[in-house]
Amino acid sequence: MEHFDVVVVGAGISGIGAGWHLQTQSPDRTYVILEGRKAIGGTWDLFRYPGIRSDSDMYTLGYSFRPWTEAKAIADGPSILKYVNDTARDYGIDKHIRFGHHVKRAAWSTPEARWTVEADGPDGPVSFTCNFLFMCSGYYNYAHGHTPDFPDADSFKGRVVHPQFWPEDLDYTGKQVVVIGSGATAVTLVPAMAEKAAHVTMLQRSPTYVVSRPAEDGFANWLRRKLPAMLAYDITRWRNVLFQMFFYNLARKRPEKTKARILDMVREQLGPDYDVATHFTPRYNPWDQRLCLVPDGDLFEAIKTGKASVVTDKIERFTPTGIKLESGAELPADVIVTATGLELQVLSDVAFSVDGMPVDLSKTFNYKGMMYSDVPNLASSFGYTNASWTLKADLTCAYVCRLLNTMRKRGLRQATPRIGDDVLTPEPFLSFSSGYVTRAMEKFPKQGNKKPWKLYQNYARDVLSLRFGSVDDGMEFSNPAPIGKPARSDRETIAA
């Protein structure tokens, strides 16, 4: 059993960021990254469907410590994967990764002040111990996507694929394609597949807000030619953060005005004769669900050229040659793509226990968006719902290092979020109305109605709280090392 100061779970964008922060801010700590798959990149290595790209600009989705220098701000999946891999290689983080290690259980011992982490490794079960466990494994199930049970699905003679498991041998050239869904994956797939397919139909039960944005950021590219890369990156990053915060707050305060402006922009793209009311006017307010971003209006261009279309209706059943709709119409299809969402997981469904007692995370309160009430030395990276994931991941990684350094300075081994005398009103962890969120919220921890137990989804506020706020706010530091007992070497290998 190997021992490390920190075990990081996941080698995606969060896990690689965690490695950099640990090396930079807590360089006296040893760490290992356990990755269940065989490659770095997480989401950006898993998803291989046509057109895969970010739905956030790379000046905020990129790391705070590594400038994004490509021309496109809305980057494709392979470019993002290269960026993450290059970061891991250039900073030596890749040397700390153990691939093919799928973590199954983690048990905390207060007397020893350490976690025992059990994983399925390439050669069988393996265990590690650590002083701090940092979960950077994302929030959805890599093994399963969400697909509803469509009536008579087995009768369809063509091919049905889910974007999460895109088959390499799928040839849709010259074929009729139906993409079921209206979220970020669907609006990405439709224009990308329309380049080769005979026609692509986006079949949606209800519309989503769709906003066009230039793929390249002209100001950022100009600034990079005039200033050092890091300075130009920081300026662009903060400009984009502040603009996003302004737009989000405006949308929440004046939803009808924001809705009208978004729909006007869609009409500008599709023309006055297009039925925007039916196909692009959601029943909810902006930011009740995440907005869908289309670079350079590619979805609208595919619709205008006739290569793609949108149908808003409900599915009655599959047929041998397509989909029968409740309206009575039938959509012909050779290929059906079920872009119907993700299956959310809480910390990769790892079974946690504290001093022999199982932990039900749904009964805990989330602390500062990263830790869990009464669970010691455990943090997780979970990004923003209204901004780029990496903005919050960066802050979380830095805060974990603050905790580690505080414990070392005070000679204490345990940091546990405690509610104490606070009286909290439980609220859902996420307030989004998206189906993939509402299906899973009962499994997630609750948030409280006041800090440090409330999620504000506000980067500027979190910068003040996590970089400069007190680490003692709602946190109990305890468990000094036993007197006269030498501490184990950080690099010690413990006999099994």
Backbone torsions as a table, in degrees:
resi	resn	phi	psi	omega
1	MET	NA	118.3	179.2
2	GLU	-86.7	147.2	178.2
3	HIS	-114.7	136.7	174.7
4	PHE	-133.7	153.8	174.5
5	ASP	-62.2	-41.5	-177.6
6	VAL	-134.5	131.6	168.1
7	VAL	-106.0	123.0	174.9
8	VAL	-102.9	132.0	179.7
9	VAL	-107.0	114.3	178.4
10	GLY	111.4	129.6	179.6
11	ALA	-114.6	39.0	173.0
12	GLY	-89.9	-156.2	-175.2
13	ILE	-63.2	-34.1	178.4
14	SER	-74.2	-44.1	-176.9
15	GLY	-65.3	-39.4	177.3
16	ILE	-67.0	-39.0	174.6
17	GLY	-61.3	-39.3	178.1
18	ALA	-61.8	-41.4	178.4
19	GLY	-59.5	-43.7	179.3
20	TRP	-63.2	-44.9	-178.7
21	HIS	-64.0	-41.9	179.4
22	LEU	-62.9	-44.1	179.7
23	GLN	-65.3	-32.9	-172.8
24	THR	-90.2	-43.2	-173.1
25	GLN	-99.6	-23.8	177.4
26	SER	-133.2	62.3	-171.6
27	PRO	-68.3	-12.7	179.1
28	ASP	-86.4	4.8	-179.2
29	ARG	-104.1	142.4	172.6
30	THR	-90.1	150.3	178.6
31	TYR	-151.0	158.5	173.6
32	VAL	-136.3	146.8	175.2
33	ILE	-110.7	119.8	178.7
34	LEU	-98.6	117.6	-177.5
35	GLU	-117.1	123.3	-177.1
36	GLY	-68.1	-28.8	-178.6
37	ARG	-92.7	-172.5	-175.4
38	LYS	-103.3	11.1	-175.1
39	ALA	-149.0	158.2	173.5
40	ILE	-77.4	151.3	169.8
41	GLY	124.7	-22.2	178.4
42	GLY	56.4	-123.1	-178.8
43	THR	-52.5	-40.3	-172.9
44	TRP	-78.0	-11.9	171.4
45	ASP	-97.1	-31.2	-177.5
46	LEU	-71.2	-49.2	-174.8
47	PHE	-79.5	125.9	-178.0
48	ARG	-128.9	16.2	-176.1
49	TYR	-72.9	158.9	-176.7
50	PRO	-57.5	132.9	175.3
51	GLY	82.3	1.8	-176.1
52	ILE	-47.9	129.0	-176.3
53	ARG	-157.5	173.3	176.5
54	SER	-78.0	153.9	169.9
55	ASP	-109.3	17.4	172.8
56	SER	-132.6	155.4	177.5
57	ASP	-71.9	148.4	-175.1
58	MET	-74.8	-10.1	176.0
59	TYR	-76.6	-17.1	172.9
60	THR	-112.3	-26.8	175.8
61	LEU	-78.1	-23.0	176.3
62	GLY	-72.1	168.2	179.9
63	TYR	-72.8	149.6	177.9
64	SER	-65.8	-24.4	-173.2
65	PHE	-99.9	-5.2	-177.1
66	ARG	-134.0	110.7	-176.1
67	PRO	-62.7	144.1	168.6
68	TRP	-87.0	122.9	-172.2
69	THR	-117.8	2.5	178.4
70	GLU	-76.3	161.1	-177.2
71	ALA	-69.5	-38.9	-176.5
72	LYS	-81.5	127.8	175.8
73	ALA	-81.9	-33.8	174.3
74	ILE	-96.7	96.8	-166.7
75	ALA	-94.2	153.6	175.2
76	ASP	-79.4	161.6	-176.2
77	GLY	-56.4	-47.1	179.1
78	PRO	-59.6	-35.8	178.6
79	SER	-67.4	-39.4	178.5
80	ILE	-67.9	-41.8	178.3
81	LEU	-61.1	-41.1	177.1
82	LYS	-62.5	-42.0	179.2
83	TYR	-59.2	-44.8	-179.6
84	VAL	-68.0	-43.7	179.3
85	ASN	-64.0	-42.0	178.8
86	ASP	-63.1	-39.0	178.0
87	THR	-62.3	-46.5	-179.8
88	ALA	-61.5	-41.4	-179.0
89	ARG	-70.9	-47.3	-173.1
90	ASP	-66.1	-28.9	-180.0
91	TYR	-101.8	6.6	177.9
92	GLY	71.8	14.5	-179.6
93	ILE	-70.1	-30.9	-178.5
94	ASP	-60.9	-25.0	-180.0
95	LYS	-70.6	-14.0	-178.3
96	HIS	-97.8	2.2	-173.5
97	ILE	-93.3	134.5	170.7
98	ARG	-110.4	109.0	-178.6
99	PHE	-80.8	160.4	178.2
100	GLY	67.1	24.8	178.8
101	HIS	-112.7	101.4	-178.2
102	HIS	-97.8	110.8	-175.1
103	VAL	-73.6	131.3	-177.1
104	LYS	-113.5	-38.7	-175.8
105	ARG	-142.3	153.0	175.4
106	ALA	-146.2	125.4	-176.4
107	ALA	-122.1	126.2	179.1
108	TRP	-94.5	135.9	174.7
109	SER	-118.0	116.8	178.5
110	THR	-66.5	-43.6	179.0
111	PRO	-58.2	-37.7	179.7
112	GLU	-91.3	-12.5	-178.9
113	ALA	53.6	50.8	-179.5
114	ARG	-156.5	156.0	173.4
115	TRP	-94.7	142.9	166.1
116	THR	-106.9	118.1	-173.9
117	VAL	-108.5	122.7	-179.5
118	GLU	-108.0	133.9	-177.5
119	ALA	-137.4	155.7	167.8
120	ASP	-88.9	112.3	-179.4
121	GLY	-96.6	178.2	-179.6
122	PRO	-59.8	-28.8	-177.7
123	ASP	-111.9	17.1	179.7
124	GLY	121.4	-172.7	-178.3
125	PRO	-61.8	142.2	179.1
126	VAL	-144.9	151.0	-178.7
127	SER	-128.3	149.9	174.7
128	PHE	-133.3	155.2	167.7
129	THR	-117.8	153.0	179.9
130	CYS	-155.3	159.1	176.4
131	ASN	-84.5	-27.6	-179.1
132	PHE	-141.6	137.4	-178.3
133	LEU	-114.8	124.5	-175.2
134	PHE	-121.9	109.5	-177.3
135	MET	-88.6	114.9	-179.7
136	CYS	-124.5	41.6	-170.9
137	SER	-102.2	14.0	177.4
138	GLY	78.9	-164.3	-172.2
139	TYR	-132.2	9.0	177.6
140	TYR	-134.3	162.2	-173.8
141	ASN	-79.4	116.8	179.3
142	TYR	-71.8	-21.1	-175.0
143	ALA	-89.0	-19.1	-176.0
144	HIS	-140.3	135.3	168.4
145	GLY	-103.6	168.5	179.7
146	HIS	-92.3	122.9	174.4
147	THR	-134.3	119.1	177.8
148	PRO	-62.8	162.4	175.9
149	ASP	-85.2	97.3	-179.8
150	PHE	-81.4	129.9	178.3
151	PRO	-57.6	136.7	176.0
152	ASP	61.3	26.9	-179.8
153	ALA	-58.8	-32.7	-178.6
154	ASP	-69.7	-15.7	-178.0
155	SER	-79.2	-17.0	-176.6
156	PHE	-68.5	128.9	-175.2
157	LYS	-87.4	-12.5	179.2
158	GLY	-87.8	-153.2	-175.2
159	ARG	-114.1	135.8	176.9
160	VAL	-113.4	126.2	-179.2
161	VAL	-131.6	149.8	173.0
162	HIS	-105.3	135.7	-175.8
163	PRO	-58.0	-27.3	-178.8
164	GLN	-68.2	-21.2	-178.0
165	PHE	-129.6	61.1	-174.7
166	TRP	-69.6	124.3	-179.1
167	PRO	-77.1	134.2	-178.9
168	GLU	-65.6	-25.8	-174.7
169	ASP	-91.8	6.8	-176.8
170	LEU	-75.2	118.3	177.0
171	ASP	-114.0	111.1	-178.3
172	TYR	-109.2	14.7	179.8
173	THR	-58.6	125.6	177.0
174	GLY	71.3	13.9	-176.2
175	LYS	-107.7	161.2	174.9
176	GLN	-85.6	124.1	-176.4
177	VAL	-121.1	135.8	171.2
178	VAL	-116.9	123.6	175.8
179	VAL	-105.2	116.6	-179.3
180	ILE	-89.9	119.3	179.4
181	GLY	137.2	166.1	-178.9
182	SER	-139.9	10.9	-177.9
183	GLY	-88.8	-163.7	-174.6
184	ALA	-60.6	-39.2	-179.7
185	THR	-65.8	-43.8	-178.6
186	ALA	-63.5	-46.2	-176.7
187	VAL	-71.2	-16.3	172.6
188	THR	-81.3	-44.5	-176.3
189	LEU	-65.9	-41.7	-170.4
190	VAL	-58.8	-54.7	179.8
191	PRO	-67.3	-31.2	180.0
192	ALA	-68.5	-44.5	-179.7
193	MET	-72.7	-28.0	-179.1
194	ALA	-63.8	-19.5	179.4
195	GLU	-65.8	-27.9	-178.2
196	LYS	-117.8	-27.9	-176.5
197	ALA	-72.6	159.7	173.9
198	ALA	-65.3	-43.8	177.1
199	HIS	-162.3	145.6	177.2
200	VAL	-123.2	127.2	176.8
201	THR	-109.5	125.9	172.6
202	MET	-92.1	109.6	-178.7
203	LEU	-98.0	116.6	-177.4
204	GLN	-125.4	143.6	174.3
205	ARG	-75.4	-36.9	177.3
206	SER	-151.3	153.1	-175.3
207	PRO	-77.0	165.2	174.7
208	THR	-124.6	152.7	174.3
209	TYR	-70.0	126.7	-178.6
210	VAL	-121.5	127.6	-176.6
211	VAL	-124.5	131.1	176.7
212	SER	-89.4	143.3	178.9
213	ARG	-147.0	143.1	178.3
214	PRO	-59.0	138.7	178.8
215	ALA	-66.9	-32.2	177.6
216	GLU	-106.0	143.5	177.8
217	ASP	-99.6	100.7	-175.6
218	GLY	-60.4	-40.0	179.4
219	PHE	-63.9	-43.3	-179.2
220	ALA	-64.7	-42.1	179.8
221	ASN	-66.1	-37.7	176.6
222	TRP	-66.4	-42.9	-177.4
223	LEU	-64.4	-36.2	-178.3
224	ARG	-67.6	-26.8	176.7
225	ARG	-76.6	-19.8	-174.9
226	LYS	-101.1	-25.3	-172.4
227	LEU	-127.3	162.0	171.5
228	PRO	-54.9	147.0	-171.8
229	ALA	-55.4	-44.2	-176.1
230	MET	-68.0	-40.4	179.6
231	LEU	-66.2	-44.3	178.7
232	ALA	-62.0	-40.4	179.4
233	TYR	-63.3	-45.5	-179.2
234	ASP	-62.8	-42.1	-179.8
235	ILE	-63.5	-46.4	-179.5
236	THR	-65.1	-39.9	-179.5
237	ARG	-59.6	-49.7	-178.3
238	TRP	-69.5	-35.9	175.9
239	ARG	-59.4	-45.9	-178.6
240	ASN	-68.0	-38.4	177.4
241	VAL	-61.5	-47.5	-177.6
242	LEU	-66.7	-38.5	177.5
243	PHE	-64.0	-43.1	-179.9
244	GLN	-64.5	-42.0	178.7
245	MET	-62.6	-41.5	179.0
246	PHE	-62.0	-46.9	-178.2
247	PHE	-64.9	-42.0	-179.6
248	TYR	-63.1	-47.1	-179.4
249	ASN	-64.1	-38.1	176.6
250	LEU	-62.9	-41.6	-179.9
251	ALA	-63.3	-37.4	-179.0
252	ARG	-76.2	-32.9	-179.0
253	LYS	-82.5	-34.9	-177.7
254	ARG	-130.2	67.9	-173.9
255	PRO	-62.0	-38.8	-177.5
256	GLU	-67.6	-40.7	178.5
257	LYS	-65.9	-42.2	178.8
258	THR	-65.1	-43.2	178.5
259	LYS	-58.7	-45.0	-179.0
260	ALA	-62.1	-39.9	-179.6
261	ARG	-67.3	-41.9	178.9
262	ILE	-61.5	-44.5	-178.5
263	LEU	-68.4	-34.3	175.2
264	ASP	-62.0	-39.0	179.2
265	MET	-66.8	-34.8	176.4
266	VAL	-65.9	-42.0	178.8
267	ARG	-63.6	-37.2	176.9
268	GLU	-60.9	-33.5	-179.6
269	GLN	-77.7	-42.6	-169.7
270	LEU	-101.5	-11.0	178.2
271	GLY	93.7	162.1	-173.1
272	PRO	-70.3	-19.3	-175.9
273	ASP	-89.8	-9.2	-178.4
274	TYR	-77.0	144.5	-177.2
275	ASP	-82.2	74.2	179.8
276	VAL	-65.5	-33.8	-178.0
277	ALA	-60.1	-37.9	-178.6
278	THR	-81.9	-43.2	-166.7
279	HIS	-102.2	-15.3	-177.4
280	PHE	-135.5	19.3	179.0
281	THR	-116.9	98.6	-178.9
282	PRO	-68.0	163.3	177.7
283	ARG	-85.2	-8.6	-177.3
284	TYR	-111.6	172.4	-180.0
285	ASN	-84.5	155.5	176.1
286	PRO	-54.9	135.0	179.2
287	TRP	74.1	6.6	162.1
288	ASP	-68.6	-27.3	168.0
289	GLN	-131.5	162.6	-178.5
290	ARG	-67.5	138.9	176.1
291	LEU	-72.5	149.2	176.8
292	CYS	-97.8	130.4	-178.1
293	LEU	-103.0	130.0	175.5
294	VAL	-120.8	117.1	-177.7
295	PRO	-70.4	131.8	178.7
296	ASP	55.0	27.3	177.2
297	GLY	59.6	33.4	-172.9
298	ASP	-61.7	-35.4	177.7
299	LEU	-64.7	-43.5	-179.7
300	PHE	-65.6	-37.5	178.5
301	GLU	-63.9	-41.0	179.1
302	ALA	-63.9	-36.1	178.2
303	ILE	-69.4	-43.1	-177.7
304	LYS	-65.1	-33.9	-179.7
305	THR	-80.6	-7.2	-179.4
306	GLY	84.4	2.3	178.5
307	LYS	-76.2	-18.5	-179.0
308	ALA	-142.4	159.2	176.7
309	SER	-148.6	164.3	178.8
310	VAL	-118.7	132.5	174.9
311	VAL	-122.4	127.5	178.6
312	THR	-109.8	107.7	-173.8
313	ASP	-166.7	175.4	177.2
314	LYS	-111.5	150.3	-178.3
315	ILE	-83.8	126.6	173.2
316	GLU	-86.2	-47.7	179.3
317	ARG	-171.0	163.0	169.7
318	PHE	-82.1	152.2	174.0
319	THR	-124.4	171.1	178.4
320	PRO	-59.5	-25.2	-174.5
321	THR	-117.1	8.8	-179.9
322	GLY	163.1	-138.4	-175.6
323	ILE	-132.6	126.9	174.0
324	LYS	-90.6	129.5	-176.6
325	LEU	-99.8	159.7	-179.8
326	GLU	-64.2	-24.6	177.8
327	SER	-72.3	-11.8	-177.1
328	GLY	102.6	-16.8	178.8
329	ALA	-73.4	159.9	176.5
330	GLU	-129.6	132.7	177.8
331	LEU	-97.9	118.2	176.5
332	PRO	-72.4	144.3	-178.9
333	ALA	-153.1	138.6	166.9
334	ASP	-96.6	-30.7	179.8
335	VAL	-133.5	133.0	174.7
336	ILE	-117.1	125.9	178.9
337	VAL	-108.7	120.6	-178.3
338	THR	-93.8	83.1	176.6
339	ALA	-86.2	61.6	-168.2
340	THR	-104.2	11.2	170.1
341	GLY	115.9	-179.8	-176.4
342	LEU	-107.3	164.5	172.0
343	GLU	-110.8	110.7	-175.3
344	LEU	-75.5	146.0	175.7
345	GLN	-126.9	152.0	173.3
346	VAL	-100.3	110.9	178.2
347	LEU	49.4	48.3	176.0
348	SER	58.1	21.5	-179.3
349	ASP	58.0	27.8	174.6
350	VAL	-65.9	139.4	177.1
351	ALA	-86.3	109.3	-179.3
352	PHE	-99.0	147.9	172.4
353	SER	-144.2	151.0	177.6
354	VAL	-125.2	115.5	-179.0
355	ASP	51.2	45.3	175.1
356	GLY	85.9	-7.7	-178.7
357	MET	-101.5	125.5	178.6
358	PRO	-59.4	145.1	178.7
359	VAL	-104.6	124.3	173.2
360	ASP	-100.7	102.0	-174.4
361	LEU	-63.7	-24.5	179.2
362	SER	-68.0	-15.8	178.8
363	LYS	-95.8	0.7	-178.7
364	THR	-98.4	166.8	171.3
365	PHE	-105.9	138.0	179.4
366	ASN	-78.3	135.1	-177.0
367	TYR	-108.0	115.5	177.3
368	LYS	54.1	27.3	177.3
369	GLY	74.3	14.6	-174.2
370	MET	-148.2	-21.2	-178.2
371	MET	-126.6	-180.0	-168.6
372	TYR	-136.0	134.8	-175.4
373	SER	-55.8	131.2	176.0
374	ASP	67.5	12.3	175.8
375	VAL	-111.2	113.5	-173.6
376	PRO	-78.0	147.6	166.2
377	ASN	49.7	39.5	177.7
378	LEU	-132.1	126.3	176.2
379	ALA	-133.2	159.2	176.3
380	SER	-139.5	152.7	178.8
381	SER	-99.8	121.7	178.5
382	PHE	-140.2	119.8	-172.9
383	GLY	-79.6	-174.7	-179.7
384	TYR	-79.1	150.9	172.9
385	THR	-89.9	-19.9	-177.1
386	ASN	-112.8	12.9	-179.7
387	ALA	-159.2	-175.3	-176.7
388	SER	-67.3	142.1	-179.9
389	TRP	-56.3	-44.3	-169.8
390	THR	-69.5	-23.6	177.4
391	LEU	-57.5	-48.0	-179.8
392	LYS	-75.6	-34.6	178.9
393	ALA	-60.4	-43.4	178.2
394	ASP	-59.4	-46.1	180.0
395	LEU	-64.6	-39.1	179.8
396	THR	-64.7	-45.2	179.5
397	CYS	-60.1	-43.7	179.6
398	ALA	-64.9	-36.6	-179.5
399	TYR	-69.9	-38.4	175.8
400	VAL	-58.3	-41.4	177.5
401	CYS	-64.9	-36.8	175.2
402	ARG	-60.1	-42.8	178.8
403	LEU	-64.4	-45.7	179.7
404	LEU	-59.2	-43.7	-178.4
405	ASN	-69.7	-34.2	177.1
406	THR	-66.5	-43.8	178.7
407	MET	-62.6	-42.3	179.3
408	ARG	-63.3	-44.1	-178.6
409	LYS	-63.7	-37.4	-176.4
410	ARG	-90.6	-4.1	-179.9
411	GLY	70.5	28.3	-179.3
412	LEU	-117.0	153.7	-171.1
413	ARG	-112.0	-2.5	-170.7
414	GLN	-138.0	134.4	174.6
415	ALA	-126.8	116.3	-174.1
416	THR	-127.8	120.1	173.8
417	PRO	-64.8	129.0	-179.5
418	ARG	-126.7	133.5	177.4
419	ILE	-74.2	-34.3	177.5
420	GLY	61.8	-130.3	-176.9
421	ASP	-87.9	0.0	179.2
422	ASP	-63.3	141.8	172.5
423	VAL	-107.2	111.8	-174.0
424	LEU	-107.5	139.3	170.8
425	THR	-95.0	115.3	-175.7
426	PRO	-68.2	138.5	176.0
427	GLU	-131.4	156.4	178.9
428	PRO	-59.9	147.7	179.3
429	PHE	-58.1	-40.5	176.1
430	LEU	-126.4	142.7	-178.5
431	SER	-101.3	9.3	179.4
432	PHE	-67.8	149.2	178.2
433	SER	-98.9	4.8	179.9
434	SER	-60.3	145.4	-176.9
435	GLY	-59.0	-43.2	-178.0
436	TYR	-63.7	-24.7	177.0
437	VAL	-80.4	-51.3	-176.2
438	THR	-64.0	-29.8	179.1
439	ARG	-65.6	-24.0	-169.8
440	ALA	-117.2	-5.3	-170.0
441	MET	-62.2	-26.3	-179.8
442	GLU	-66.7	-19.3	178.9
443	LYS	-85.2	-17.6	-171.8
444	PHE	-88.0	157.7	173.6
445	PRO	-64.0	164.9	176.2
446	LYS	-92.5	160.6	166.2
447	GLN	-109.8	157.7	179.2
448	GLY	-93.7	-176.9	-177.5
449	ASN	-99.4	7.5	177.4
450	LYS	-154.6	158.8	-178.2
451	LYS	-68.1	152.0	2.3
452	PRO	-89.5	20.8	-174.6
453	TRP	-100.3	-0.2	-177.0
454	LYS	-107.2	139.3	176.0
455	LEU	-92.7	118.3	-177.3
456	TYR	-95.7	-11.9	-179.0
457	GLN	50.7	46.3	-175.9
458	ASN	-138.6	109.1	-173.9
459	TYR	-63.1	-46.0	-178.3
460	ALA	-60.9	-42.0	178.5
461	ARG	-65.3	-38.7	179.5
462	ASP	-70.2	-32.9	175.4
463	VAL	-58.5	-46.2	179.9
464	LEU	-64.4	-41.9	-176.0
465	SER	-73.7	-45.7	-171.1
466	LEU	-88.0	-29.6	178.4
467	ARG	-87.5	-35.1	-171.2
468	PHE	-121.5	-13.6	-179.2
469	GLY	-73.6	166.5	-178.2
470	SER	-70.1	136.6	175.2
471	VAL	-78.3	-10.8	-179.1
472	ASP	-88.0	-5.3	-178.9
473	ASP	-68.4	103.9	-179.8
474	GLY	73.6	11.2	-176.5
475	MET	-117.0	131.9	176.5
476	GLU	-104.6	116.4	173.2
477	PHE	-95.4	132.4	-173.1
478	SER	-157.8	-175.5	169.5
479	ASN	69.3	67.0	175.0
480	PRO	-67.7	155.6	177.1
481	ALA	-64.8	139.4	179.4
482	PRO	-56.6	136.1	-179.2
483	ILE	-65.3	133.4	177.0
484	GLY	84.6	-5.7	178.6
485	LYS	-100.8	112.7	-178.7
486	PRO	-62.7	139.3	177.8
487	ALA	-70.8	142.2	176.1
488	ARG	-63.4	144.3	173.1
489	SER	-60.6	139.2	-179.8
490	ASP	-57.4	-29.2	-176.0
491	ARG	-101.8	11.7	-176.0
492	GLU	-67.7	138.5	171.9
493	THR	-99.1	120.6	-174.9
494	ILE	-91.4	134.3	178.4
495	ALA	-64.5	133.6	-178.8
496	ALA	-65.8	NA	NA
